[in-house]
Amino acid sequence: HLREYKQQRNVCKCEATKLRRNFELNILQKLLEHPKMLYGYIRSTKRIQEMIPALRSADEKLETDDQDKASLLSKFFQTVFTREPNNFAAIQTVCQPMCTPPLPYSSISSSSTTEDLDLDFSPTVVKTELLRIKPAKSPGPDRIPALALRELANELCIPLSIIFQKSFEESKLPEEWKCAFIAPIYKGGSRLDCENYRPVSLTCIACKIMERIIKRHLMRYLENNQILCDAQHGFRP
């Protein structure tokens, strides 16, 4: 299917170029009546995202190279990263003393199934989630724009439905869905210090859609079966 993909890609590029040319021509035709349209369009094409300035290293050296700045931020983010326990036994040790009656971890792990959760990855459900995507949402490592996913909801809902269902049944994820772009967000204070930036993970939007569907069914299951501890106040619907 690679040849067909390349053909369609070339068609899309030609159409995009044609649309941009017509759009710019329309602005020029309205230049005398609406001069602000031209200047607004020029500003939008010249808009550049704010870049990370020089960063100060541990030895007080100012790093200006992008690779060196990325390395400094990466090292700092690793120092503040917290690894959560990934097994029920560790969680039970922390949470059990606060909960009455005790949390039924053993019964949950042994009896819960996908049927209990009543998961629904049908094309209809997937399409609904695709149409809810905000166009300005940043893409993840797969670089698929949010707008493309939303505008192609009719075409993508079936293949994504198949991927979601198979991924859940086999407990496997596409490799790119396990990765993320880490974007440093300025919090305040001196822009030279790494401590004044917080990391934000930009994951693949398709994976977020699958997570949203699972979360909705999971929360309904936990609430209906009264599994959530009364001592838990955060991260609840």
C-alpha positions as CSV (number, residue, x, y, z in Angstrom):
1,H,0.0,0.0,0.0
2,L,3.1,2.3,0.1
3,R,2.6,3.4,-3.5
4,E,-1.1,4.3,-2.9
5,Y,-0.1,6.2,0.2
6,K,2.6,8.2,-1.7
7,Q,0.1,9.0,-4.4
8,Q,-2.5,10.3,-2.0
9,R,0.2,12.2,-0.1
10,N,1.2,14.0,-3.2
11,V,-2.4,14.8,-4.0
12,C,-2.9,16.3,-0.6
13,K,0.3,18.4,-0.9
14,C,-0.9,19.7,-4.2
15,E,-4.3,20.6,-2.8
16,A,-2.8,22.2,0.2
17,T,-0.5,24.4,-2.0
18,K,-3.5,25.3,-4.2
19,L,-5.6,26.3,-1.2
20,R,-2.9,28.4,0.3
21,R,-2.3,30.2,-3.1
22,N,-6.0,30.9,-3.5
23,F,-6.2,32.1,0.1
24,E,-3.3,34.5,-0.4
25,L,-4.7,35.7,-3.7
26,N,-8.0,36.4,-1.9
27,I,-6.2,38.6,0.7
28,L,-4.4,40.5,-2.1
29,Q,-7.7,41.2,-3.9
30,K,-9.2,42.6,-0.7
31,L,-6.0,44.6,0.1
32,L,-7.5,48.1,-0.6
33,E,-10.7,47.5,1.4
34,H,-9.2,45.4,4.2
35,P,-5.5,46.1,4.6
36,K,-5.4,44.7,8.1
37,M,-6.0,41.2,6.7
38,L,-2.7,41.3,4.9
39,Y,-0.7,42.5,7.9
40,G,-2.4,40.0,10.2
41,Y,-1.5,37.1,7.8
42,I,2.1,38.3,7.6
43,R,2.3,38.4,11.4
44,S,0.8,34.9,11.7
45,T,3.5,33.5,9.3
46,K,6.3,35.2,11.2
47,R,5.2,34.2,14.6
48,I,7.9,32.2,16.3
49,Q,7.4,30.2,19.6
50,E,9.4,31.4,22.6
51,M,12.6,29.6,22.8
52,I,14.4,28.4,25.9
53,P,17.2,30.9,26.7
54,A,20.6,30.1,27.9
55,L,20.7,27.9,31.0
56,R,23.1,27.9,33.9
57,S,24.9,24.6,34.6
58,A,26.0,23.4,38.0
59,D,29.4,25.0,37.5
60,E,27.8,28.4,36.8
61,K,28.5,28.1,33.0
62,L,25.9,29.4,30.7
63,E,24.9,26.8,28.0
64,T,23.5,28.2,24.8
65,D,23.7,25.1,22.5
66,D,20.3,23.4,22.2
67,Q,21.7,20.0,22.8
68,D,23.5,21.1,25.9
69,K,20.3,22.9,27.2
70,A,18.3,19.7,26.6
71,S,20.8,17.7,28.5
72,L,20.7,20.0,31.5
73,L,16.9,20.0,31.6
74,S,16.8,16.2,31.2
75,K,19.2,15.7,34.1
76,F,17.2,18.0,36.3
77,F,13.8,16.4,35.4
78,Q,15.3,13.0,36.3
79,T,16.2,14.2,39.8
80,V,12.7,15.2,40.6
81,F,11.0,12.2,38.9
82,T,9.2,9.9,41.3
83,R,8.9,6.2,40.5
84,E,5.5,4.8,41.7
85,P,5.1,1.2,42.9
86,N,4.0,-1.0,40.0
87,N,2.4,-3.8,42.0
88,F,-0.7,-4.2,44.1
89,A,1.3,-5.5,47.1
90,A,3.2,-2.2,47.4
91,I,0.1,-0.1,47.0
92,Q,-1.8,-2.2,49.5
93,T,1.0,-1.7,52.1
94,V,0.5,2.1,51.8
95,C,-3.2,2.3,51.5
96,Q,-4.6,-0.5,53.6
97,P,-4.2,1.2,57.0
98,M,-6.3,4.1,55.9
99,C,-9.2,2.1,54.5
100,T,-12.1,0.5,56.3
101,P,-13.2,-2.1,55.2
102,P,-9.9,-3.3,53.8
103,L,-9.4,-2.9,50.0
104,P,-10.3,-6.2,48.2
105,Y,-7.2,-6.3,46.1
106,S,-7.1,-10.1,45.9
107,S,-10.6,-10.4,44.7
108,I,-10.2,-7.6,42.2
109,S,-7.1,-9.1,40.6
110,S,-8.5,-12.6,40.4
111,S,-12.0,-12.0,39.2
112,S,-12.0,-8.7,37.2
113,T,-12.2,-9.2,33.4
114,T,-12.8,-7.0,30.4
115,E,-16.5,-8.1,30.6
116,D,-16.7,-6.7,34.1
117,L,-15.4,-3.3,32.8
118,D,-17.8,-3.5,29.8
119,L,-15.2,-1.9,27.6
120,D,-16.5,-0.5,24.3
121,F,-14.0,0.3,21.5
122,S,-16.7,0.4,18.9
123,P,-16.2,2.7,15.9
124,T,-19.1,4.8,17.1
125,V,-17.4,5.4,20.5
126,V,-14.1,6.1,18.9
127,K,-15.6,8.5,16.4
128,T,-17.3,10.4,19.2
129,E,-13.9,10.8,21.0
130,L,-12.2,11.9,17.7
131,L,-14.8,14.6,17.2
132,R,-14.1,15.9,20.7
133,I,-10.4,16.6,20.0
134,K,-9.3,20.2,20.3
135,P,-7.6,21.2,17.0
136,A,-4.8,23.1,18.8
137,K,-3.7,20.1,20.8
138,S,0.0,19.3,20.4
139,P,0.8,16.0,18.7
140,G,3.1,13.4,20.2
141,P,5.9,11.3,18.7
142,D,3.7,10.0,15.9
143,R,3.4,13.7,14.7
144,I,-0.2,13.2,13.7
145,P,-2.0,16.6,14.1
146,A,-5.1,16.8,16.2
147,L,-6.9,18.6,13.4
148,A,-6.3,15.7,11.0
149,L,-7.6,13.2,13.5
150,R,-10.8,15.2,14.1
151,E,-11.4,16.0,10.4
152,L,-10.9,12.4,9.4
153,A,-13.0,10.9,12.2
154,N,-15.3,9.0,9.8
155,E,-12.3,7.4,8.0
156,L,-10.2,6.7,11.1
157,C,-12.8,5.5,13.6
158,I,-12.8,1.9,12.3
159,P,-9.0,1.3,12.0
160,L,-8.4,2.9,15.4
161,S,-11.3,0.8,16.9
162,I,-9.5,-2.3,15.7
163,I,-6.1,-1.2,17.0
164,F,-7.6,-0.3,20.4
165,Q,-9.4,-3.6,20.8
166,K,-6.4,-5.7,19.7
167,S,-4.0,-3.6,21.8
168,F,-6.1,-4.1,24.9
169,E,-6.7,-7.8,24.4
170,E,-3.0,-8.5,23.8
171,S,-1.7,-6.0,26.4
172,K,0.5,-4.4,23.8
173,L,1.0,-0.9,22.7
174,P,2.5,0.6,19.5
175,E,6.1,1.6,20.3
176,E,5.5,5.3,19.6
177,W,2.6,5.3,22.1
178,K,5.1,4.4,24.9
179,C,7.2,7.5,24.1
180,A,6.6,11.2,24.7
181,F,8.0,14.6,23.7
182,I,9.1,16.4,26.9
183,A,8.4,20.1,26.7
184,P,9.9,22.4,29.4
185,I,7.3,25.0,30.7
186,Y,8.6,28.1,32.4
187,K,7.1,28.5,35.9
188,G,8.6,31.8,37.2
189,G,11.8,33.1,38.6
190,S,15.1,33.3,36.7
191,R,14.9,31.8,33.2
192,L,18.6,30.7,33.6
193,D,17.8,28.1,36.2
194,C,16.5,24.6,35.3
195,E,14.6,24.5,38.6
196,N,12.2,27.1,37.2
197,Y,10.9,24.8,34.4
198,R,8.5,21.9,34.8
199,P,8.2,19.1,32.3
200,V,5.1,18.3,30.3
201,S,4.8,15.1,28.4
202,L,3.3,15.2,24.9
203,T,2.1,11.7,24.1
204,C,0.3,10.5,20.9
205,I,-3.2,11.8,20.7
206,A,-4.6,8.4,19.5
207,C,-3.2,6.8,22.7
208,K,-4.9,9.5,24.8
209,I,-8.2,8.6,23.1
210,M,-7.8,5.0,24.1
211,E,-6.9,6.0,27.6
212,R,-9.9,8.2,27.9
213,I,-12.3,5.4,26.9
214,I,-10.7,3.0,29.3
215,K,-10.8,5.5,32.1
216,R,-14.5,6.2,31.7
217,H,-15.4,2.5,31.9
218,L,-12.9,1.9,34.7
219,M,-14.2,4.8,36.9
220,R,-17.8,3.6,36.3
221,Y,-16.7,0.1,37.4
222,L,-15.0,1.3,40.5
223,E,-17.9,3.5,41.6
224,N,-20.6,1.0,40.9
225,N,-18.8,-1.7,42.9
226,Q,-17.8,0.7,45.7
227,I,-14.1,-0.2,45.3
228,L,-12.6,3.2,45.8
229,C,-11.5,3.9,49.4
230,D,-13.5,6.6,51.3
231,A,-10.1,8.0,52.4
232,Q,-9.3,8.8,48.8
233,H,-10.3,12.4,47.9
234,G,-8.1,13.2,44.9
235,F,-8.4,11.9,41.4
236,R,-12.0,11.0,41.7
237,P,-14.9,12.0,39.4
